[in-house]
């Protein structure tokens, strides 16, 4: 019925010639896989035969082949459309599909793409044999993944904390089976008995996860409010909520690792936002203890995630709103229905997140209505957030919020300078790279005014030259800093194949050698929005700075290196840094928002010569000494100097590289040109009308323009790489916009499409 290459072994299908080997009913309902060694196979090649047929031999051959195809796809085998074309001539007589080896195909990040490819192949089989395109219910379950043997998730705290949880869990684990632990767990023996029971109730399905809702049973305490009663309640709540989880982890984690079932396994703790409440906001002692237990549980989960950072198990917390938590504690069937409608989609999404996005995070609050993204929505923060060192450093720094720094200057400045490898007097810390830009243009304008006044001349306008295109938000920042005029110098499309960067740099040289040189030049390197990093940027800039110094111009060249951390360090980068430290004409602008994940803390810095750094700090309160809070600086020290800094950086770079590659592949499948970049964004080319429509609907796409680039069918835009769910939403909006664009009548304006299209179609 079909031939295949699955996980490196060649299979050839024949019906009725092999011993039947039943698979799990949850994975392949109504399907038997028949397997035997191939007599004609080379013993060293590992070839085998796979024989597939419907249970009992019922069903037509094509139906059996479709079910076998769906089964193979559900186990993670990649589908080859190229091999489909090779077998197309034999398709009507012998429906056949080859599935090439793909060890990585079992990864969850690729599963949906594989299943959609399998679905397309099934459709082709049906069309070639003249069968209807409708799928059987079993086939739908296989292709959707809901019937795959994904294992058993142990659930604690959902039995007695509220009946609504039990109803919810049975339908919100993405096709996994839920095993509820109903009673208290006091020892590892209790855990072993519970896991034995799970194995007997779900034979053949391995343990694949743990969801802990705070405790295995509700605590009860005397009604009196005496100290003894409060102490008993505190002991009961904390003991149950933390002990149960630690005992289960002690058994389940080694079990997952020893059995090889840790791939895509999940350990999730569910708390509420009472973990963030001040004790002054709590009600009775029971609520107070539950709130503290939630806080301790989140902290423990974070530490466990760090311990398992090198495993494939995803460990994270999900935080509910207090209203959702109270709804879950209700015993009414109406509450169960409300809970399913309110939380099921959000918790299912949280439970299905890729490990790279979820591990070590506290997700939530879950239970709020999602906000619709608009075209001007603020985006670009790190998906992975800061390192674990930052979390704990900020907690520790809270205890010092009442103190001023000794000697009027935080010691963190010196520590950060040592970590960066730069003299402290060459660094100026500000509230994000945006603030640095404002300070640089202010210093450039002040330098020009001082130069004119020393000559007895009236102040002239402050002019800024920048790349075109460039980061769009910089225009308002330059105005805030005092720029009177802004001029764009055309920047070439680096992905065009014939980009001439010499033309761009020659234009800059003409500007600085003119009778009215600019006060400031703003350059983004690597370039935004193309993501291109010029390999000889530093050497070209040195030539430009030499010209500035020969002409006695006061121009400051500000180089925005916000995205430099996503690229490999090169000798040209060293040249650029040396130039900034030695010349008063160059300032490097850097940010801790992207790789380090401190966007909400708002931290960035300028790297310049001591003379220029003093000019920049001159506009800051106390010359910058007390400009940045010690709380923010504590986060910066942990992000840059912490033991987890290097591993966190590698995790961030790996995530964005892999997610961008997946994103570009999906776009190219839609017919959209996409260009790789070492950045959390990349450039695409797409019909202009589709970009406009997708942007209005909330897609993470920003349009821009190159000079003399007038091809509306290949309009450039930049796509921001975010989490998988957001990226998929952007893909859906772009696909929808492309379909709508293709369906338009040619040569007819948009306002006339609505009433002319029905007439033409009729």
C-alpha positions as CSV (number, residue, x, y, z in Angstrom):
1,X,0.0,0.0,0.0
2,X,2.8,2.5,0.7
3,X,6.6,2.5,0.9
4,X,8.4,4.6,3.4
5,X,11.6,5.6,5.0
6,X,10.8,6.2,8.7
7,X,13.6,7.1,11.2
8,X,16.3,5.7,8.9
9,X,14.7,2.3,8.2
10,X,13.1,1.4,4.9
11,X,9.6,0.0,5.0
12,X,7.6,-1.6,2.2
13,X,3.9,-2.3,2.8
14,X,2.1,-5.5,2.0
15,X,-1.3,-6.6,3.4
16,X,-2.0,-9.9,5.1
17,X,1.6,-11.3,5.2
18,X,2.8,-10.5,8.7
19,X,2.1,-11.1,12.3
20,X,-0.2,-8.4,13.8
21,X,1.3,-6.1,16.5
22,X,-1.3,-3.8,18.1
23,X,-0.4,-0.2,18.8
24,X,-2.0,1.8,21.6
25,X,-5.7,2.4,20.9
26,X,-5.3,6.0,21.9
27,X,-2.7,6.5,19.2
28,X,-4.1,4.5,16.3
29,X,-7.8,3.6,16.7
30,X,-8.9,0.9,14.4
31,X,-5.3,0.4,13.0
32,X,-2.9,-2.4,13.3
33,X,0.8,-2.2,12.3
34,X,2.3,-5.4,11.1
35,X,6.0,-5.6,11.1
36,X,8.6,-8.3,10.3
37,X,12.3,-8.3,9.1
38,X,12.7,-8.2,5.4
39,X,14.3,-11.5,4.1
40,X,15.9,-9.7,1.2
41,X,17.3,-6.9,3.2
42,X,21.0,-6.4,3.7
43,X,21.6,-7.3,7.4
44,X,23.9,-4.2,7.8
45,X,21.4,-1.8,6.4
46,X,18.8,-2.2,9.1
47,X,15.9,-2.5,6.5
48,X,12.6,-3.7,7.6
49,X,9.1,-4.0,6.3
50,X,6.2,-2.3,7.7
51,X,2.8,-3.8,7.0
52,X,-0.3,-1.7,7.7
53,X,-4.0,-2.7,7.5
54,X,-7.2,-1.7,9.2
55,X,-8.2,-3.8,12.2
56,X,-9.7,-7.1,11.1
57,X,-8.8,-6.4,7.5
58,X,-11.8,-4.3,7.0
59,X,-11.9,-1.3,4.6
60,X,-10.7,-0.7,1.1
61,X,-6.9,-0.6,0.3
62,X,-6.9,3.1,-0.2
63,X,-8.7,3.7,3.1
64,X,-6.1,1.5,4.8
65,X,-3.3,3.4,3.2
66,X,-4.7,6.7,4.2
67,X,-5.0,5.5,7.8
68,X,-1.4,4.2,7.7
69,X,-0.2,7.5,6.3
70,X,-2.0,9.4,9.1
71,X,-0.5,7.1,11.7
72,X,3.0,7.7,10.3
73,X,2.5,11.4,10.3
74,X,1.2,11.3,13.8
75,X,4.4,9.7,15.0
76,X,6.4,12.6,13.6
77,X,7.6,11.4,10.2
78,X,8.3,14.1,7.6
79,X,6.4,14.0,4.3
80,X,8.2,14.5,1.0
81,X,6.4,16.2,-1.7
82,X,9.3,15.6,-4.1
83,X,9.0,11.8,-3.7
84,X,5.2,12.2,-4.1
85,X,5.9,13.6,-7.6
86,X,8.1,10.7,-8.4
87,X,5.4,8.2,-7.5
88,X,2.6,10.1,-9.0
89,X,2.6,8.1,-12.3
90,X,2.0,4.9,-10.3
91,X,-0.5,6.5,-7.9
92,X,-3.8,5.3,-9.4
93,X,-2.7,1.7,-9.4
94,X,-0.7,1.6,-6.2
95,X,-1.2,4.6,-3.9
96,X,2.3,5.0,-2.5
97,X,4.1,7.7,-0.4
98,X,7.7,7.7,0.8
99,X,8.4,9.2,4.2
100,X,12.1,10.1,4.5
101,X,14.1,9.8,7.7
102,X,13.8,12.8,9.9
103,X,15.0,12.3,13.4
104,X,14.2,15.9,14.4
105,X,10.6,15.5,13.1
106,X,9.4,14.5,16.5
107,X,10.1,18.0,17.8
108,X,7.0,19.7,18.8
109,X,7.9,22.9,17.0
110,X,7.7,21.1,13.7
111,X,4.8,18.8,14.3
112,X,2.1,21.0,13.0
113,X,3.9,21.6,9.8
114,X,4.4,17.9,9.4
115,X,0.8,17.1,10.0
116,X,-0.4,19.8,7.6
117,X,2.0,18.2,5.0
118,X,0.5,14.8,5.8
119,X,-3.0,16.2,5.4
120,X,-2.1,17.6,1.9
121,X,-0.7,14.2,0.9
122,X,-3.9,12.4,2.1
123,X,-5.9,14.8,-0.1
124,X,-3.7,14.0,-3.1
125,X,-4.2,10.3,-2.5
126,X,-7.9,10.7,-2.4
127,X,-8.0,12.9,-5.5
128,X,-5.8,10.5,-7.5
129,X,-8.1,7.5,-6.7
130,X,-11.2,9.5,-7.4
131,X,-12.4,9.2,-3.7
132,X,-14.2,12.0,-1.9
133,X,-12.1,14.4,0.1
134,X,-13.9,13.9,3.4
135,X,-11.9,12.4,6.2
136,X,-13.0,9.8,8.6
137,X,-13.4,10.7,12.3
138,X,-10.4,8.5,13.1
139,X,-8.3,10.2,10.4
140,X,-9.2,13.7,11.7
141,X,-8.2,12.6,15.2
142,X,-4.8,11.3,14.0
143,X,-4.0,14.3,11.9
144,X,-5.0,16.8,14.6
145,X,-2.9,14.9,17.1
146,X,-5.7,14.6,19.6
147,X,-5.6,10.8,19.5
148,X,-1.8,10.3,19.7
149,X,-0.4,8.4,22.6
150,X,1.0,11.5,24.3
151,X,1.0,9.9,27.7
152,X,-0.4,10.6,31.2
153,X,-0.2,13.8,33.1
154,X,-0.3,13.5,36.9
155,X,-2.6,16.2,38.3
156,X,-2.6,17.2,42.0
157,X,-4.7,19.7,43.8
158,X,-7.6,19.6,41.3
159,X,-9.7,17.0,43.2
160,X,-10.8,18.7,46.4
161,X,-9.8,22.4,45.8
162,X,-12.8,22.5,43.5
163,X,-14.8,20.1,41.3
164,X,-14.4,22.6,38.4
165,X,-10.8,21.8,38.2
166,X,-11.4,18.1,37.6
167,X,-13.8,18.7,34.8
168,X,-11.5,21.2,33.3
169,X,-8.3,19.1,33.4
170,X,-10.0,16.2,31.6
171,X,-10.4,18.4,28.6
172,X,-7.5,20.9,28.7
173,X,-4.3,18.9,28.4
174,X,-4.1,18.7,24.6
175,X,-5.1,15.1,24.1
176,X,-3.1,13.8,27.1
177,X,-4.8,11.7,29.7
178,X,-5.2,13.2,33.2
179,X,-4.6,11.1,36.3
180,X,-5.8,12.8,39.5
181,X,-4.2,12.2,42.9
182,X,-7.2,12.5,45.2
183,X,-5.7,12.0,48.6
184,X,-2.8,13.5,50.6
185,X,0.7,12.4,49.7
186,X,2.9,12.0,52.8
187,X,5.8,9.9,51.5
188,X,7.5,8.5,48.5
189,X,5.6,5.2,49.1
190,X,2.4,7.2,48.5
191,X,3.8,8.5,45.3
192,X,4.7,5.0,44.1
193,X,1.2,3.7,44.9
194,X,-0.3,6.6,42.9
195,X,1.9,6.0,39.9
196,X,1.1,2.3,40.0
197,X,-2.5,3.1,39.9
198,X,-2.0,5.5,37.0
199,X,-0.2,2.7,35.1
200,X,-3.1,0.3,35.7
201,X,-5.7,2.8,34.6
202,X,-3.8,3.9,31.5
203,X,-1.9,0.8,30.3
204,X,0.8,1.4,27.7
205,X,0.8,5.2,28.3
206,X,3.9,6.6,30.0
207,X,3.9,9.4,32.5
208,X,4.7,12.6,30.5
209,X,4.1,15.4,32.9
210,X,2.9,16.8,36.2
211,X,0.5,19.7,36.9
212,X,0.3,20.9,40.5
213,X,-2.5,23.1,41.4
214,X,-1.1,24.0,44.8
215,X,-1.9,21.0,46.9
216,X,-3.5,17.6,46.9
217,X,-6.3,18.4,49.3
218,X,-7.9,21.4,50.9
219,X,-6.8,22.4,54.3
220,X,-9.2,22.7,57.2
221,X,-8.6,24.5,60.5
222,X,-10.5,25.3,63.7
223,X,-12.8,28.2,63.4
224,X,-11.3,30.1,66.2
225,X,-8.8,32.8,65.5
226,X,-6.3,32.0,68.2
227,X,-2.6,31.7,67.6
228,X,-2.6,27.9,67.8
229,X,-5.3,27.7,65.1
230,X,-3.5,30.1,62.8
231,X,-0.2,28.1,63.3
232,X,-2.0,24.8,62.6
233,X,-3.5,26.3,59.4
234,X,-0.1,27.7,58.3
235,X,1.6,24.4,58.9
236,X,-1.2,22.4,57.1
237,X,-1.3,24.7,54.0
238,X,2.4,25.1,53.5
239,X,3.1,21.5,54.2
240,X,0.6,20.1,51.8
241,X,1.2,22.5,48.9
242,X,5.0,22.2,48.9
243,X,5.6,18.7,50.2
244,X,3.3,17.0,47.7
245,X,5.0,18.7,44.8
246,X,8.6,18.0,46.0
247,X,7.8,14.3,46.5
248,X,6.2,13.9,43.1
249,X,9.2,15.7,41.5
250,X,11.6,13.4,43.3
251,X,10.0,10.4,41.7
252,X,8.7,11.6,38.3
253,X,11.8,13.5,37.1
254,X,14.2,10.5,37.4
255,X,11.5,8.3,35.9
256,X,11.2,10.5,32.8
257,X,15.0,10.7,32.4
258,X,15.5,7.0,32.9
259,X,12.7,5.9,30.5
260,X,13.6,8.4,27.8
261,X,10.2,10.0,28.1
262,X,11.5,13.4,29.1
263,X,11.3,14.8,25.5
264,X,8.5,17.4,25.5
265,X,7.6,16.4,29.1
266,X,6.0,19.2,31.3
267,X,6.1,20.0,34.9
268,X,3.8,22.9,35.6
269,X,2.7,24.6,38.8
270,X,-0.5,26.6,38.9
271,X,-0.8,29.5,41.4
272,X,-2.7,32.7,41.6
273,X,-1.8,36.3,41.6
274,X,-2.2,36.2,45.4
275,X,1.5,35.3,45.2
276,X,2.1,39.0,44.4
277,X,-0.2,40.4,47.0
278,X,1.1,42.2,50.1
279,X,0.0,40.5,53.4
280,X,-1.9,43.7,54.2
281,X,-4.3,42.8,51.4
282,X,-5.0,39.3,52.6
283,X,-8.3,38.4,54.3
284,X,-8.3,35.7,56.9
285,X,-5.3,33.6,57.9
286,X,-6.3,30.9,55.4
287,X,-6.0,33.3,52.5
288,X,-2.8,34.6,53.9
289,X,-1.2,31.2,54.1
290,X,-2.4,30.2,50.6
291,X,-0.9,33.4,49.2
292,X,2.4,32.7,50.8
293,X,2.3,29.1,49.6
294,X,1.7,30.3,46.0
295,X,4.8,32.6,46.3
296,X,7.0,29.8,47.7
297,X,5.7,27.4,45.0
298,X,6.7,29.8,42.2
299,X,10.1,30.3,43.7
300,X,10.7,26.6,44.0
301,X,9.5,26.0,40.4
302,X,12.0,28.6,39.2
303,X,14.8,27.0,41.1
304,X,13.8,23.5,39.7
305,X,13.7,24.9,36.2
306,X,17.3,26.1,36.6
307,X,18.4,22.7,37.9
308,X,16.8,21.0,34.8
309,X,18.0,23.6,32.3
310,X,20.1,21.1,30.4
311,X,17.3,18.5,30.2
312,X,14.4,18.4,27.7
313,X,11.8,18.7,30.4
314,X,9.9,22.1,30.4
315,X,9.4,23.4,34.0
316,X,7.4,26.6,34.6
317,X,4.5,28.2,36.5
318,X,1.2,29.5,35.3
319,X,-0.4,32.3,37.4
320,X,-4.1,32.7,37.5
321,X,-6.0,35.8,38.3
322,X,-7.6,35.7,41.7
323,X,-11.1,35.7,40.1
324,X,-10.2,32.7,38.0
325,X,-8.8,30.9,41.1
326,X,-12.0,31.5,43.0
327,X,-14.0,30.2,40.1
328,X,-11.9,27.1,40.1
329,X,-12.5,26.5,43.8
330,X,-16.3,26.3,43.2
331,X,-18.1,23.0,43.2
332,X,-21.0,24.0,40.9
333,X,-21.4,22.6,37.4
334,X,-22.0,26.2,36.2
335,X,-18.5,27.2,37.5
336,X,-17.0,24.2,35.6
337,X,-18.6,25.4,32.4
338,X,-17.5,29.0,33.0
339,X,-14.0,27.8,33.8
340,X,-13.8,25.8,30.6
341,X,-14.9,28.7,28.5
342,X,-12.7,31.2,30.2
343,X,-9.5,29.4,30.9
344,X,-9.4,26.3,28.6
345,X,-7.9,28.0,25.6
346,X,-5.4,30.0,27.6
347,X,-4.2,27.1,29.8
348,X,-4.1,24.7,26.9
349,X,-1.9,27.2,25.0
350,X,0.3,27.6,28.1
351,X,0.6,23.9,28.5
352,X,1.6,23.5,24.8
353,X,4.2,26.3,24.6
354,X,7.5,25.4,23.1
355,X,10.0,24.6,25.8
356,X,12.3,27.4,24.8
357,X,9.5,29.9,25.5
358,X,8.1,28.4,28.7
359,X,11.0,26.9,30.7
360,X,11.7,28.8,33.9
361,X,9.0,31.4,33.2
362,X,6.0,32.5,35.3
363,X,3.2,32.8,32.7
364,X,0.2,34.9,33.2
365,X,-1.9,36.2,34.5
366,X,-4.2,33.7,33.0
367,X,-7.9,34.6,33.1
368,X,-7.8,38.0,31.4
369,X,-9.3,38.8,28.1
370,X,-6.5,39.0,25.5
371,X,-5.8,42.5,24.1
372,X,-5.9,42.9,20.3
373,X,-2.6,44.1,18.8
374,X,-2.8,47.3,16.8
375,X,-0.5,48.6,14.1
376,X,1.2,50.9,16.6
377,X,1.3,48.4,19.5
378,X,4.6,48.4,21.4
379,X,6.6,45.2,20.8
380,X,10.1,43.9,20.6
381,X,10.8,42.7,24.2
382,X,12.7,39.5,24.7
383,X,10.5,36.4,24.5
384,X,12.7,34.6,27.1
385,X,13.0,37.5,29.5
386,X,16.0,38.0,31.8
387,X,18.2,35.3,33.3
388,X,17.4,33.7,36.6
389,X,20.1,35.7,38.2
390,X,18.2,38.9,37.5
391,X,15.0,37.6,39.1
392,X,16.8,36.8,42.4
393,X,19.0,40.0,42.3
394,X,15.9,42.2,42.0
395,X,14.3,40.4,45.0
396,X,17.4,41.0,47.0
397,X,17.7,44.6,46.0
398,X,14.2,45.4,47.3
399,X,15.6,45.3,50.8
400,X,17.9,48.2,50.0
401,X,15.3,50.5,48.5
402,X,15.5,52.9,51.5
403,X,19.2,53.5,51.2
404,X,21.2,56.1,49.2
405,X,24.4,54.8,47.7
406,X,27.6,55.3,49.7
407,X,29.7,58.2,48.5
408,X,26.8,59.4,46.3
409,X,27.6,57.0,43.5
410,X,26.4,53.4,43.2
411,X,29.3,50.8,43.3
412,X,27.5,48.9,40.5
413,X,28.9,51.4,37.9
414,X,32.4,50.1,38.6
415,X,31.3,46.5,38.6
416,X,29.6,46.9,35.3
417,X,32.6,48.7,33.7
418,X,34.8,45.8,34.7
419,X,32.4,43.3,33.2
420,X,32.1,45.2,29.9
421,X,35.9,45.7,29.8
422,X,35.7,49.5,29.5
423,X,37.0,52.3,31.8
424,X,34.2,53.6,34.1
425,X,34.7,57.2,32.9
426,X,33.9,56.1,29.3
427,X,30.4,54.9,30.2
428,X,27.2,56.9,30.7
429,X,24.2,55.0,31.9
430,X,20.7,56.1,30.9
431,X,17.1,55.0,30.9
432,X,17.3,52.7,27.8
433,X,19.0,53.3,24.5
434,X,16.2,55.8,23.7
435,X,17.4,58.1,26.5
436,X,21.0,57.7,25.3
437,X,20.0,59.0,21.9
438,X,18.3,62.0,23.4
439,X,21.4,62.8,25.5
440,X,23.8,62.4,22.5
441,X,21.8,64.8,20.2
442,X,21.6,67.3,23.1
443,X,25.4,67.1,23.6
444,X,25.9,67.5,19.8
445,X,23.7,70.6,19.7
446,X,25.4,72.1,22.8
447,X,28.8,71.5,21.3
448,X,27.8,73.3,18.1
449,X,26.3,76.3,20.1
450,X,29.4,76.6,22.2
451,X,31.6,76.6,19.1
452,X,29.6,79.3,17.4
453,X,29.4,81.5,20.5
454,X,33.1,81.3,21.1
455,X,33.5,82.8,17.6
456,X,31.0,85.5,18.3
457,X,28.5,84.0,15.8
458,X,24.8,83.5,16.3
459,X,23.7,79.9,17.1
460,X,22.9,77.8,14.0
461,X,20.3,75.2,13.5
462,X,21.1,71.7,14.8
463,X,21.2,69.3,11.9
464,X,21.1,65.5,12.1
465,X,21.9,63.1,9.2
466,X,20.6,59.5,9.4
467,X,20.2,56.4,7.2
468,X,17.1,56.1,5.1
469,X,15.4,53.8,6.0
470,X,16.2,53.6,9.7
471,X,14.5,52.9,13.0
472,X,11.3,55.0,12.7
473,X,11.0,56.0,16.4
474,X,14.3,57.9,16.3
475,X,12.8,60.9,14.6
476,X,10.8,61.9,17.7
477,X,13.8,61.2,19.9
478,X,16.1,63.5,17.9
479,X,13.5,66.2,18.1
480,X,13.3,65.7,21.9
481,X,17.1,66.2,22.1
482,X,17.0,69.5,20.2
483,X,17.5,68.6,16.6
484,X,16.0,71.3,14.3
485,X,16.5,69.5,10.9
486,X,16.8,65.8,10.0
487,X,18.0,64.5,6.6
488,X,18.0,61.0,5.3
489,X,20.9,59.7,3.2
490,X,19.7,56.8,1.1
491,X,20.9,53.4,2.3
492,X,21.0,50.5,-0.2
493,X,19.0,47.3,0.0
494,X,21.7,44.9,1.2
495,X,19.7,41.9,-0.1
496,X,19.3,43.2,-3.7
497,X,22.5,41.5,-4.9
498,X,24.0,44.7,-6.3
499,X,24.1,46.9,-3.1
500,X,26.7,49.7,-3.4
501,X,27.6,50.8,0.2
502,X,30.4,53.0,-1.2
503,X,27.7,55.4,-2.5
504,X,26.2,55.7,1.0
505,X,29.6,56.4,2.7
506,X,30.6,58.8,-0.1
507,X,27.4,60.8,0.6
508,X,28.3,61.0,4.3
509,X,31.8,62.3,3.5
510,X,30.3,65.0,1.3
511,X,28.0,66.1,4.2
512,X,30.8,66.4,6.8
513,X,33.2,68.2,4.3
514,X,30.5,70.7,3.3
515,X,30.4,74.3,4.5
516,X,27.7,73.4,6.9
517,X,28.6,70.0,8.3
518,X,25.9,68.2,10.4
519,X,26.0,68.4,14.2
520,X,25.2,64.7,14.5
521,X,25.1,61.5,12.3
522,X,22.9,58.7,13.5
523,X,23.7,55.2,12.2
524,X,22.2,51.8,13.2
525,X,24.6,48.9,13.1
526,X,23.5,46.2,12.5
527,X,21.1,48.1,10.3
528,X,17.4,48.3,11.2
529,X,15.2,47.4,9.4
530,X,17.2,45.1,7.1
531,X,19.2,43.3,9.8
532,X,22.3,43.6,7.8
533,X,25.7,44.0,9.4
534,X,28.3,45.6,7.2
535,X,31.6,43.6,7.6
536,X,33.8,46.7,7.2
537,X,31.6,49.2,9.0
538,X,34.3,50.1,11.5
539,X,37.0,50.7,8.9
540,X,34.6,52.9,6.8
541,X,33.7,54.9,9.9
542,X,37.3,55.4,10.8
543,X,37.8,57.0,7.3
544,X,34.8,59.2,7.9
545,X,36.1,60.3,11.4
546,X,39.5,61.1,10.0
547,X,37.8,63.5,7.5
548,X,35.8,65.1,10.4
549,X,38.9,65.8,12.3
550,X,40.8,67.2,9.3
551,X,37.9,69.6,8.6
552,X,37.7,70.7,12.3
553,X,34.0,69.8,12.3
554,X,32.2,69.3,15.6
555,X,30.1,66.4,14.3
556,X,29.3,63.5,16.6
557,X,28.7,60.1,14.9
558,X,26.3,58.1,17.1
559,X,26.3,54.4,16.3
560,X,23.3,52.5,17.6
561,X,24.4,49.0,18.5
562,X,21.2,47.8,20.1
563,X,21.2,44.6,18.1
564,X,24.9,43.9,18.1
565,X,24.5,41.2,20.8
566,X,22.8,39.0,18.3
567,X,25.8,38.8,16.0
568,X,29.2,37.1,16.2
569,X,32.0,39.3,17.5
570,X,34.4,40.3,14.8
571,X,37.7,42.3,14.5
572,X,35.8,45.1,12.9
573,X,33.7,45.4,16.1
574,X,37.0,45.8,18.1
575,X,38.1,48.6,15.7
576,X,34.7,50.4,16.2
577,X,35.1,50.2,20.0
578,X,38.6,51.5,19.9
579,X,37.5,54.4,17.7
580,X,34.8,55.4,20.3
581,X,37.2,55.3,23.2
582,X,39.9,57.4,21.4
583,X,37.9,59.9,19.3
584,X,35.6,62.6,20.6
585,X,33.6,62.2,17.4
586,X,32.1,58.7,18.0
587,X,29.6,57.4,20.6
588,X,28.4,53.8,20.7
589,X,24.8,53.3,21.9
590,X,24.0,50.0,23.6
591,X,20.9,48.5,25.3
592,X,20.2,45.8,27.9
593,X,16.6,45.4,26.6
594,X,17.1,42.8,23.9
595,X,19.5,39.9,24.7
596,X,19.6,40.6,28.5
597,X,15.8,41.0,28.6
598,X,15.6,44.2,30.8
599,X,13.2,46.2,28.6
600,X,10.9,47.1,31.5
601,X,13.9,48.2,33.6
602,X,14.9,50.7,30.9
603,X,18.7,50.5,30.9
604,X,21.1,51.5,28.2
605,X,24.5,53.1,28.1
606,X,26.8,55.2,25.9
607,X,30.4,54.2,25.3
608,X,32.6,57.1,24.4
609,X,35.9,58.8,25.1
610,X,36.2,60.3,28.6
611,X,35.9,63.8,27.2
612,X,32.7,63.0,25.2
613,X,31.2,60.9,28.1
614,X,31.6,64.0,30.4
615,X,29.7,66.0,27.8
616,X,26.8,63.5,27.8
617,X,26.7,63.2,31.6
618,X,26.6,67.0,31.9
619,X,22.9,67.0,31.0
620,X,22.0,64.4,33.7
621,X,21.1,65.1,37.3
622,X,24.2,64.8,39.6
623,X,26.2,64.2,36.3
624,X,24.6,60.8,36.1
625,X,25.7,59.6,39.5
626,X,22.1,59.2,40.9
627,X,20.3,59.0,37.6
628,X,19.8,55.3,37.6
629,X,18.1,53.5,40.5
630,X,20.1,51.0,42.4
631,X,17.3,48.5,41.9
632,X,17.8,48.8,38.1
633,X,21.5,48.6,38.5
634,X,21.2,45.4,40.5
635,X,19.3,43.9,37.6
636,X,22.0,45.1,35.2
637,X,24.9,43.6,37.3
638,X,23.1,40.2,37.5
639,X,22.3,40.3,33.7
640,X,25.9,41.1,32.7
641,X,28.0,39.6,35.5
642,X,25.8,36.7,36.8
643,X,26.9,33.1,36.4
644,X,23.9,32.4,34.2
645,X,24.7,35.3,31.8
646,X,26.6,33.3,29.2
647,X,24.1,30.4,29.1
648,X,21.2,32.8,29.0
649,X,22.7,34.7,26.1
650,X,23.2,31.4,24.2
651,X,19.6,30.4,24.9
652,X,18.3,33.7,23.6
653,X,20.4,33.6,20.4
654,X,19.4,30.0,19.8
655,X,15.7,30.7,20.3
656,X,15.7,33.6,17.9
657,X,17.8,31.9,15.2
658,X,15.5,28.8,15.2
659,X,12.3,30.7,15.4
660,X,13.3,33.1,12.6
661,X,14.3,30.1,10.4
662,X,10.9,28.5,11.1
663,X,9.1,31.9,10.4
664,X,11.0,32.5,7.1
665,X,10.2,29.0,6.0
666,X,6.5,29.4,6.5
667,X,6.6,32.8,4.7
668,X,8.4,31.4,1.8
669,X,5.8,28.7,1.5
670,X,3.3,31.5,1.1
671,X,5.3,33.0,-1.8
672,X,6.8,35.8,0.3
673,X,10.5,36.7,0.0
674,X,12.2,36.5,3.4
675,X,15.9,37.4,4.1
676,X,17.9,35.9,7.0
677,X,19.4,38.2,9.6
678,X,21.3,37.8,12.9
679,X,18.6,39.7,14.7
680,X,15.2,39.3,16.4
681,X,13.7,40.7,13.1
682,X,14.2,40.2,9.4
683,X,13.2,41.8,6.1
684,X,10.6,40.5,3.7
685,X,9.2,41.6,0.3
686,X,5.4,41.3,-0.3
687,X,2.6,43.1,-2.2
688,X,2.1,46.5,-0.6
689,X,-1.6,46.1,-0.3
690,X,-1.3,42.8,1.7
691,X,1.2,44.4,4.0
692,X,-1.1,47.3,4.7
693,X,-4.1,45.0,5.4
694,X,-2.2,42.7,7.7
695,X,-0.7,45.6,9.6
696,X,-4.1,47.1,10.2
697,X,-5.3,43.8,11.6
698,X,-2.4,43.7,14.1
699,X,0.3,41.7,12.4
700,X,3.9,42.4,13.7
701,X,4.9,43.9,10.4
702,X,6.4,47.4,9.8
703,X,6.5,48.8,6.2
704,X,9.5,50.9,5.1
705,X,10.9,52.2,1.8
706,X,14.2,52.3,-0.1
707,X,14.9,55.3,-2.3
708,X,13.6,54.8,-5.9
709,X,12.1,51.4,-4.9
710,X,8.6,51.7,-6.5
711,X,7.7,48.0,-7.1
712,X,4.4,47.7,-5.1
713,X,4.4,44.0,-5.8
714,X,7.6,43.6,-3.8
715,X,7.2,46.2,-1.1
716,X,9.8,45.9,1.7
717,X,8.8,45.4,5.3
718,X,10.4,44.2,8.6
719,X,8.9,41.3,10.6
720,X,9.5,41.1,14.3
721,X,10.2,37.6,15.7
722,X,8.1,37.0,18.8
723,X,6.7,33.9,20.5
724,X,5.3,31.1,18.4
725,X,1.7,32.0,19.0
726,X,2.2,35.6,17.9
727,X,4.3,34.5,14.9
728,X,1.5,32.2,13.8
729,X,-1.0,35.0,14.2
730,X,1.1,37.2,11.9
731,X,1.3,34.4,9.4
732,X,-2.4,33.9,9.4
733,X,-3.0,37.6,8.9
734,X,-0.5,37.8,6.0
735,X,-2.0,34.7,4.4
736,X,-5.5,36.1,4.7
737,X,-4.3,39.4,3.2
738,X,-2.6,37.7,0.3
739,X,-5.7,35.6,-0.5
740,X,-7.8,38.7,-0.4
741,X,-5.4,40.6,-2.7
742,X,-5.3,37.8,-5.3
743,X,-9.1,37.7,-5.4
744,X,-9.3,41.4,-6.3
745,X,-10.3,42.5,-9.8
746,X,-7.3,43.9,-11.7
747,X,-7.3,47.6,-12.4
748,X,-10.3,48.3,-10.1
749,X,-9.8,50.6,-7.1
750,X,-10.5,49.1,-3.6
751,X,-13.7,51.2,-3.1
752,X,-15.2,49.7,-6.2
753,X,-14.3,46.0,-5.6
754,X,-17.3,45.3,-3.4
755,X,-20.1,46.0,-5.9
756,X,-18.2,45.2,-9.1
757,X,-16.9,41.7,-8.1
758,X,-20.4,40.1,-7.9
759,X,-21.3,41.5,-11.3
760,X,-18.2,40.2,-12.9
761,X,-18.6,36.8,-11.2
762,X,-22.2,36.5,-12.4
